[in-house]
Amino acid sequence: MKTKHGAWSMGHGATSDRSDVSDPSDKKVLGVLLVLFWTLCSSPFALCADLRFGGAIPHEVEMIYERGLAWLASKQSDEGGWPGGNDGPGVNGICVMAFLASGDDPNFGKYARNIRRGVRAILKSQQESGYFPHSMYHHGFAMLALSEAYGAVDEALLWEGEKPVRTISQALDLAIRLSGTSQKNNRWGGWRYSPEARDADTSVTGAMLMGLLAARNAGLEVSDEVLEAALEYMRRSTSKDGSVAYSGGFGGMGESMNRSAIATLVAAVGKKKETEEYKATLEHINTRLDHQEGHYKEYFRYYMAQALFQGDYEAWQKWNTATVRTLSETQTDDGGFGDAYQTGMSLLAVALNYRFLPIYER
């Protein structure tokens, strides 16, 4: 078929006329090359990802990632989940996102069945109320994973002969409604561990916000009122020096790099970069790139990577180089970083090198 450049597209069964392209001055050469380039690059899982997403993937990242995915694939249960000390729909979501993040085709790629089984496990775990147990952490990460899978995973292939429980969009609609109902239970505008909780904290609220923002980005209907109330709770919890309170709704009560990174990320994705609180949290984490977290290092790296990438690309590059080195040195011989939660979060900390997940867009 003719292109707007006047060249013949190179579809299946097409042949090229050598006389058309033998003369370098012929404009058809350029047309054919442009068509070929666009054909190769048009797929979201194309081979020219380095051209589309900002550069070739460092060899160390590819090694870490491929070994980590192989570990996750080997630990997945027949039911599709990842059993262990931190198991549940949220951890399943983290692992599913780790597979999706590297750009492997979720329908026909090497790990397509792992992705489908993981998504099915998340969908099957949802209660009739829309809640993904065992906590609102799980609920938030499950929403995030389903939002990233929505539109990428072919649901005609998803159930592999099983009777479908519900579609991804139906599950997200239920989860979004449950989130709004839960938010109304407390006066702060955020969330805590259970849907019935009457208080809130910034860590759970950050996880919930990312799930809801991802759902909105995927085209699902998410109330502006719910999002604005939660973003306002995060803003009120932030002090002038960029530290973020854990709970209580007022800033400055205890310094935490984790919470400052979370607040930076949700403000960036929630389009609040113009606020003084966002500028304060970004500076707070940007001046502490050498920070080493003790008890929650995977959690910290996961949020720090995204916060820096959204706020300061050069700072992210510097931090990313150090993180890749650390993960390369600490990855076990079998490819893991501990349990499924720790391994999935570690991989997602360097997944911005690929930038395939929609939530990773700047």
C-alpha positions as CSV (number, residue, x, y, z in Angstrom):
1,M,0.0,0.0,0.0
2,K,1.2,3.5,-0.7
3,T,2.5,5.7,2.1
4,K,2.1,9.5,2.1
5,H,5.7,9.7,1.0
6,G,4.8,7.8,-2.2
7,A,6.9,4.7,-1.3
8,W,5.6,1.2,-1.2
9,S,5.3,-0.2,2.3
10,M,7.1,-3.5,3.0
11,G,4.2,-5.7,4.1
12,H,4.0,-9.5,4.0
13,G,4.5,-10.7,0.5
14,A,5.6,-7.4,-0.8
15,T,8.6,-7.1,-3.1
16,S,10.8,-4.1,-3.7
17,D,11.6,-2.7,-7.1
18,R,15.4,-2.4,-7.2
19,S,15.2,0.3,-9.9
20,D,13.2,2.4,-7.5
21,V,15.8,2.5,-4.8
22,S,19.1,2.0,-6.6
23,D,19.6,5.8,-7.0
24,P,20.6,7.4,-3.7
25,S,19.0,10.6,-4.9
26,D,15.6,9.0,-5.3
27,K,13.3,10.2,-2.5
28,K,11.7,6.7,-2.4
29,V,14.8,5.5,-0.5
30,L,13.9,7.8,2.3
31,G,10.3,6.7,2.2
32,V,11.1,3.0,2.4
33,L,13.5,3.6,5.2
34,L,11.0,5.7,7.1
35,V,8.3,3.0,6.7
36,L,10.7,0.3,7.9
37,F,11.7,2.3,10.8
38,W,8.2,3.1,11.9
39,T,7.1,-0.5,11.4
40,L,9.9,-1.7,13.7
41,C,9.3,1.0,16.3
42,S,5.5,1.2,16.4
43,S,5.0,-1.8,18.7
44,P,5.2,-1.1,22.5
45,F,7.4,-4.2,22.7
46,A,9.6,-3.3,19.7
47,L,13.3,-4.1,19.4
48,C,14.3,-0.5,19.1
49,A,13.4,0.4,22.6
50,D,16.7,2.2,23.1
51,L,15.7,4.7,20.4
52,R,12.2,5.2,21.9
53,F,13.0,5.3,25.6
54,G,16.3,7.1,25.9
55,G,19.3,4.8,25.5
56,A,20.6,1.2,25.5
57,I,20.0,-0.8,28.6
58,P,23.2,-1.2,30.7
59,H,24.5,-4.8,30.6
60,E,24.5,-4.9,34.4
61,V,20.8,-4.1,34.5
62,E,20.0,-6.7,31.9
63,M,21.9,-9.3,33.9
64,I,20.2,-8.4,37.2
65,Y,16.8,-8.3,35.6
66,E,16.9,-11.5,33.6
67,R,18.3,-13.5,36.6
68,G,15.7,-11.9,38.9
69,L,12.8,-12.8,36.5
70,A,14.0,-16.3,36.2
71,W,14.0,-16.5,40.0
72,L,10.4,-15.2,40.2
73,A,9.2,-17.6,37.5
74,S,10.7,-20.5,39.4
75,K,9.0,-19.5,42.7
76,Q,5.5,-18.9,41.3
77,S,2.9,-21.3,42.5
78,D,0.6,-23.3,40.2
79,E,-2.2,-21.0,41.4
80,G,-0.3,-18.0,40.1
81,G,0.8,-16.4,43.4
82,W,4.2,-16.1,45.1
83,P,4.0,-17.7,48.6
84,G,6.1,-16.6,51.4
85,G,6.2,-14.3,54.4
86,N,4.7,-11.4,52.5
87,D,2.3,-13.2,50.2
88,G,-1.0,-11.7,49.0
89,P,-2.5,-9.8,46.0
90,G,-0.2,-6.8,46.6
91,V,3.0,-8.9,46.4
92,N,1.5,-10.7,43.4
93,G,1.0,-7.3,41.8
94,I,4.6,-6.3,42.5
95,C,5.9,-9.5,40.8
96,V,3.5,-9.1,37.8
97,M,4.8,-5.5,37.4
98,A,8.4,-6.7,37.5
99,F,7.7,-8.9,34.5
100,L,5.7,-6.2,32.6
101,A,8.3,-3.5,33.3
102,S,11.1,-5.0,31.1
103,G,8.9,-5.0,28.0
104,D,8.5,-8.7,27.5
105,D,5.3,-9.3,25.5
106,P,2.7,-10.2,28.1
107,N,0.7,-12.3,25.6
108,F,3.3,-14.3,23.6
109,G,6.6,-13.5,25.3
110,K,8.9,-15.7,27.3
111,Y,7.1,-14.9,30.6
112,A,3.6,-14.5,29.2
113,R,2.1,-17.4,31.1
114,N,3.7,-16.2,34.4
115,I,2.1,-12.8,33.8
116,R,-1.3,-14.3,33.0
117,R,-1.2,-16.6,36.0
118,G,-0.2,-13.7,38.3
119,V,-3.0,-11.5,37.0
120,R,-5.5,-14.3,37.5
121,A,-4.4,-14.8,41.1
122,I,-4.9,-11.1,41.8
123,L,-8.4,-11.2,40.2
124,K,-9.4,-14.4,42.1
125,S,-8.3,-12.9,45.5
126,Q,-10.6,-9.9,45.2
127,Q,-13.6,-9.9,47.6
128,E,-17.1,-9.1,46.5
129,S,-16.8,-5.7,48.1
130,G,-13.9,-4.9,45.8
131,Y,-11.2,-5.3,48.5
132,F,-7.9,-6.9,47.9
133,P,-6.9,-8.4,51.2
134,H,-4.9,-8.5,53.5
135,S,-4.4,-4.8,53.9
136,M,-4.8,-1.5,52.1
137,Y,-1.1,-1.9,51.1
138,H,-2.1,-5.0,49.1
139,H,-5.2,-3.2,47.8
140,G,-3.1,-0.3,46.5
141,F,-0.4,-2.4,44.8
142,A,-3.0,-4.8,43.3
143,M,-4.8,-1.8,41.8
144,L,-1.5,-0.5,40.4
145,A,-0.6,-3.8,38.8
146,L,-4.0,-4.3,37.3
147,S,-3.9,-0.8,35.9
148,E,-0.5,-1.5,34.3
149,A,-1.8,-4.8,32.9
150,Y,-5.0,-3.2,31.6
151,G,-4.9,-2.9,27.8
152,A,-1.6,-4.7,27.6
153,V,-2.7,-8.2,28.6
154,D,-5.1,-9.8,26.1
155,E,-8.1,-11.0,28.2
156,A,-9.1,-13.4,25.5
157,L,-5.9,-15.3,26.5
158,L,-6.0,-14.6,30.2
159,W,-8.1,-17.4,31.6
160,E,-6.7,-20.3,29.5
161,G,-9.9,-22.3,29.7
162,E,-10.9,-21.4,33.2
163,K,-14.2,-19.6,33.9
164,P,-13.4,-15.9,34.2
165,V,-14.1,-14.3,37.6
166,R,-14.4,-10.8,36.2
167,T,-12.5,-8.6,33.7
168,I,-9.6,-6.4,34.7
169,S,-11.7,-3.3,34.3
170,Q,-14.5,-4.7,36.4
171,A,-12.1,-5.5,39.1
172,L,-10.6,-2.0,39.0
173,D,-14.0,-0.4,39.1
174,L,-14.9,-2.4,42.3
175,A,-11.5,-1.6,43.8
176,I,-11.8,2.1,43.1
177,R,-15.3,2.3,44.7
178,L,-14.0,0.5,47.7
179,S,-11.2,3.0,48.0
180,G,-13.5,5.9,48.0
181,T,-15.8,4.4,50.6
182,S,-12.8,3.6,52.8
183,Q,-11.5,7.1,52.5
184,K,-14.7,8.5,53.9
185,N,-14.2,6.5,57.1
186,N,-11.5,8.8,58.4
187,R,-11.3,12.6,58.6
188,W,-7.8,12.9,57.2
189,G,-8.5,12.0,53.6
190,G,-6.1,9.1,53.4
191,W,-6.0,5.4,54.3
192,R,-4.7,3.1,57.0
193,Y,-4.3,-0.7,57.1
194,S,-8.0,-1.8,56.8
195,P,-10.9,-0.4,54.8
196,E,-12.7,0.4,58.0
197,A,-9.8,2.3,59.6
198,R,-10.7,5.7,61.0
199,D,-7.2,7.2,60.8
200,A,-4.6,7.4,58.0
201,D,-0.9,7.3,57.5
202,T,1.3,8.6,54.6
203,S,2.9,5.3,53.7
204,V,-0.4,3.5,53.1
205,T,-1.9,6.6,51.5
206,G,1.0,6.8,49.1
207,A,0.5,3.2,48.0
208,M,-3.2,3.8,47.5
209,L,-2.7,7.0,45.6
210,M,-0.3,5.3,43.1
211,G,-2.9,2.6,42.5
212,L,-5.7,5.2,41.9
213,L,-3.5,7.5,39.8
214,A,-2.5,4.5,37.6
215,A,-6.1,3.5,37.2
216,R,-7.0,7.0,36.1
217,N,-4.1,7.1,33.7
218,A,-5.4,3.8,32.3
219,G,-8.7,5.4,31.5
220,L,-10.8,4.2,34.5
221,E,-13.1,6.6,36.2
222,V,-11.5,7.9,39.5
223,S,-13.1,10.7,41.5
224,D,-11.2,13.9,41.5
225,E,-12.5,14.5,45.0
226,V,-10.9,11.3,46.2
227,L,-7.6,12.1,44.6
228,E,-7.5,15.7,45.7
229,A,-8.4,14.8,49.3
230,A,-5.5,12.3,49.5
231,L,-3.0,14.6,47.8
232,E,-4.0,17.3,50.3
233,Y,-3.4,15.0,53.2
234,M,0.1,14.3,51.9
235,R,0.7,18.0,51.4
236,R,-0.5,18.8,55.0
237,S,1.8,16.1,56.3
238,T,4.9,17.7,54.7
239,S,7.0,20.3,56.5
240,K,9.0,23.1,55.1
241,D,12.2,21.1,55.3
242,G,10.8,18.2,53.2
243,S,10.3,15.8,56.0
244,V,6.9,14.0,56.1
245,A,4.9,12.9,59.1
246,Y,3.8,9.3,59.4
247,S,0.3,10.1,60.7
248,G,-1.6,12.9,62.3
249,G,-2.0,15.1,59.3
250,F,0.7,17.6,60.2
251,G,4.2,17.9,58.7
252,G,7.6,17.7,60.4
253,M,7.0,14.9,62.9
254,G,10.0,12.7,62.2
255,E,12.4,12.5,59.3
256,S,12.0,9.6,56.9
257,M,13.5,9.2,53.5
258,N,10.9,6.7,52.6
259,R,8.0,9.0,53.3
260,S,9.7,12.0,51.6
261,A,10.3,9.9,48.5
262,I,6.6,8.7,48.5
263,A,5.4,12.3,48.9
264,T,7.6,13.5,46.1
265,L,6.3,10.7,43.8
266,V,2.6,11.1,44.4
267,A,2.8,14.9,44.0
268,A,4.7,14.6,40.7
269,V,2.2,12.0,39.3
270,G,-0.7,13.9,40.8
271,K,0.4,17.1,39.0
272,K,1.3,19.0,42.1
273,K,4.9,20.0,41.2
274,E,4.1,23.7,41.6
275,T,3.6,23.3,45.4
276,E,6.2,24.4,47.9
277,E,5.8,21.0,49.6
278,Y,6.8,19.1,46.4
279,K,9.9,21.3,46.0
280,A,10.8,20.7,49.6
281,T,10.5,16.9,49.5
282,L,12.4,16.8,46.2
283,E,15.3,18.8,47.6
284,H,15.2,16.7,50.8
285,I,15.8,13.4,48.8
286,N,18.0,15.1,46.2
287,T,20.6,16.1,48.8
288,R,20.7,12.6,50.3
289,L,21.5,10.4,47.3
290,D,24.0,8.4,49.4
291,H,21.4,7.5,52.0
292,Q,21.3,3.8,53.0
293,E,18.0,2.5,54.4
294,G,18.2,-0.1,57.1
295,H,15.0,-2.1,57.7
296,Y,13.0,-1.2,54.5
297,K,15.7,-0.9,51.9
298,E,13.7,-2.5,49.0
299,Y,10.7,-0.3,49.8
300,F,13.0,2.8,49.9
301,R,14.7,2.0,46.6
302,Y,11.4,1.4,44.9
303,Y,10.0,4.8,45.8
304,M,13.3,6.7,45.5
305,A,13.9,5.5,42.0
306,Q,10.5,6.8,40.8
307,A,10.6,10.0,42.8
308,L,14.0,11.0,41.5
309,F,13.1,10.0,37.9
310,Q,10.0,12.2,38.1
311,G,11.8,15.2,39.7
312,D,15.4,15.3,38.6
313,Y,16.6,13.1,35.8
314,E,20.3,13.8,36.4
315,A,20.0,12.9,40.1
316,W,18.2,9.7,39.1
317,Q,21.0,8.7,36.8
318,K,23.6,9.2,39.5
319,W,21.5,7.3,42.1
320,N,20.6,4.6,39.5
321,T,24.3,3.9,38.8
322,A,25.0,3.3,42.5
323,T,21.8,1.2,43.0
324,V,22.7,-1.0,40.1
325,R,26.1,-1.6,41.6
326,T,24.6,-2.5,45.0
327,L,22.1,-4.9,43.5
328,S,24.7,-6.5,41.4
329,E,26.8,-7.2,44.5
330,T,23.9,-8.4,46.7
331,Q,21.9,-10.6,44.2
332,T,22.1,-14.2,45.3
333,D,23.5,-16.9,43.0
334,D,20.0,-18.1,42.1
335,G,18.9,-14.6,41.1
336,G,16.8,-13.6,44.1
337,F,17.1,-10.9,46.7
338,G,15.3,-12.7,49.5
339,D,11.6,-13.5,49.2
340,A,9.3,-12.6,46.3
341,Y,8.4,-9.2,47.7
342,Q,12.1,-8.3,48.1
343,T,13.0,-9.6,44.7
344,G,10.1,-7.9,42.9
345,M,10.8,-4.5,44.6
346,S,14.5,-4.8,43.8
347,L,13.8,-5.3,40.1
348,L,11.3,-2.5,40.0
349,A,14.0,-0.2,41.5
350,V,16.0,-0.5,38.3
351,A,13.0,-1.0,35.9
352,L,13.1,2.7,35.0
353,N,16.1,1.8,32.8
354,Y,13.5,0.1,30.6
355,R,10.6,2.6,31.0
356,F,7.9,0.4,29.6
357,L,5.3,0.7,32.3
358,P,2.9,3.7,31.8
359,I,3.2,4.7,35.4
360,Y,7.0,5.3,34.7
361,E,6.3,8.0,32.1
362,R,7.5,11.5,33.0
